[in-house]
Amino acid sequence: MAAAYPIRPVRRDEFAAFRHADEHAFNGPGPDPGRMELSARLFEPERSLAALDPAAPGYAAGAPARDGDIVGTAGAFTFQMTVPGGVLPVAGVTAVSVLPTHRRRGIARSLMTRQLAEIAQAGTEPLAALWAAEASLYGRYGYGQAASTATFRFARGEGVITTPADPSLRLRLAAPKQALAEMTAVFDAVRPGQPGLFARGDLWWERRTADFEAERGGSGPVRCLIAQDAGGPRGY
């Protein structure tokens, strides 16, 4: 049962083992060095929980976790999120996973209930939010659908960029990092009135504009399209 798998916060020097467990659980692209380095800087170890397997070879209670020791994960980021009427602190839940070798043992339930109990006990965040890979799994913990997303695939010739209807607008293609100032200006103007958007500091903008080949899905480099007029950027 889940009680056989001790759960504890993760130390910073255990980040690699924590992240590798999450990558295995989601069949991720693997530890790209640049991606791992940036993820390590975003990591909040005191808000990250790991379920450990005492039967793992070499496991020792209190010793740093290694690859194979961690069989389940759950983490959270400290965010400010726009809600109707204002901005509130929110726990950005992330990296909820269990290795396929250890599923159906109550590990995910133990991680989620402990995480929510700790958020409530701290009393600083009235909300917890997550972008779920399988949304149907989280209703049992009190989560509900707050937003929808859509993905579009364009075949060759279907992605023609037309001239804007407003003649004052000009379109410009750029690499995301080269358009950071314009994107930040648009995002900061829109965020106060758009529930669900998180405030982004420099580190989160770095993650948002990162272009790791492992995340391209076989496509080319990420590009950004800026729409602007004489007053500055209007969209991206």
N, C-alpha and C positions, 0 to 999 in steps of 0.2 A: 504494500500500500504506500501512499504518498509519505507517510510518517517515516518510512525507511530511507527517504531521500532528504537529508538535511538541507534547509534553505537558509541562505545568509547573503548579506550584501557582498558585492564584488570589490576587491582591491584594485587600485589602478594598475598594478603590475600583473593583474590577471586578465587584462583587457583582451589580449590575443586569444586566450582560451575561451573567454566569454563570446567573442565575436565569431570564432571558428564554429562553436556549437550552433549559433544562430545561422551561420552560412550553411552548415550541414542540414539543419532542420528545413530550411527553405530551398535547398538545392541551389544555393547561390553561385555566382560566377567565380568565387575563390578570392583569396587575399591579395588583390591588387595593391602593391606597396603604397601608391599615392592615396588610394581610397582608404586604406587602413590607417595611414598617418593622419588624414583629416578626421576620420571617424574617432580616432583616439583623442583628438583635441576637443571634439564635441561631447565625448563620453562623460557622464556624471556617475562615477562609481558608487557614491553614497546612495544613489537612487536606483541602482541596478541590483537585481536579485538573481541568484543562481541556485538551482537544485543540483546537488552533487550525488554521485553514486559511490557509496562506501565500498562497493565490490570492485571498483576500477583498479587495475594493477597499479600498485605504488601509492594509492590514495592514503593520506594520513590526515586526520582531523587537525585543523588549524594550520596546515601547510598550504602554500600557494597552490591554487588549482592549475592543473595542466590540461592539455588536450586529452579528452577522454574522461576527465573527472566531472565536467559539467554536462548534465543531460537535459537541463531545462533552463530557460532564461526569461527574464522580464525586466524592462527598464523604463525610465521616464526622463523626459527633458523638462526643464523649467521654462515655461513660456508665459507670455501675456497674449490673450486672445480677445478679439473683438466679439462682443455679444450684443444683442439688441439693447441699446441704451447706454453702452459704455464698454469698458475694457476690464477683464478680470484675470487674475492669475489662474493658470491651468496646468495640470500635469499632462504633458504630451507623452502618452504611453507608447512604448515601442519595443521591438525585439522580443515579443512574446513567442516563445518557441519551445518545443520538446523534440528531442531526437527521435527519429522513427523507431529506434530500437527500444524506446522506453515509453511509448504512448499507451493510453488506456490504463494508466496506473494512478490517475488523480493528480499528477504533477502540475499540470496547467492550472487546475482548480486551486491547488494550494498556493501557487505563485500569485494568481490573480487576486484571491481573497486576502492574502497577506499584503499585497501592494495597495489595494484599496483601503484596507484597515489602517495602514501607515499614513496614507494621504489624508484620511479623515482625522486621524489622531493628531497630525501636525497642525491642522486647522487653518492653514494659510491658502489652500487652493480649494475653492468650492466646486471645481469642475475637473474631470479627467476625460481626455479625448484621445482617440486613436484612429489611425487609418488602417483598417483591418483587411488582411488578405482574404479572410472568410468571415464576413460580418455576422453570419448566423450563429457563430460560436459564442458571441459575447453578450447576447441578450440575457443569459442566465446570471450575468454579473451586474446587470442594470444598465448596460449600454443600449442606445437606440440610434437609428440612422439619423444623421444630422445634415448630410449633404450627399449629392450624387456626383459621379464623374463620368466622362465619356471619352472614348478613344476613337480616333478617326484614322483610316488608312487611305492615302491618295495614290492612285496609279499614275504612271507617267502621262503628262498632259492634262491631268485633272487639277493640278495645283497651281494654276496660272494666277499670278498676282495682278489684279486689275488696278487701274488708276482710281484713287479715292474719289468718292462723290463730292467731297469737300475740296475744292481746288486749292485751299490754303494749306492742306496737309501734304507733307512730303514723306515718302517711304525710304528707309535706309537699312541695308543689311549690314550686320556687324557680328563679330564674335562676341558671345555673352560677356566676357570679362571686359571687353572694350566698351560695352554699352552699360556698364554697371551704374554709372551716375544717372543715366536716363531711366533705367529700370527702377532704381531706388526712388527717384522722384515720383514716378507714376504709382508705385506700390504704396508709398507713404501717404499719397493723396487719397488713394482708394480705401486703404485699410480701415480708417476710423468708421466708415459707413458700411462695411461689408462683414457681417457676422461670420465667424469661422476663420478669419485670417489671423495669422500669428505675426507678432512683431519680429523683425529680422535684424539682428546685429551683424557686425562685419563677418563673424565666423559662419553664420548661417547663410549670408549672401555668398560666401566662398563655396559653401556646399551646394547652394542652388545653382551656381554657375560652373561647377566642376564638370569636366567632360572626360570621364574615364572610359576607355575603349571597351572595357568589360560590360558597361551599362548601355552601349549603343545598340545592342541587338543586331549587329552586322551592318548598321547604317554608318554614314559618314559623320564628320564632326557636327556638333550642335551649333545652330546658327540662330541669331536673334534678328527680328524685324522691328524696327523702331518707326513709329508714326509721330511726326512732330510738325509744329507750325511755328510761326514767328515768336510765339510765347513760350516755346519749349516742347518737351515730349508730351504726347497725349495718350500714348498706348504702346505696348510692346507684345 
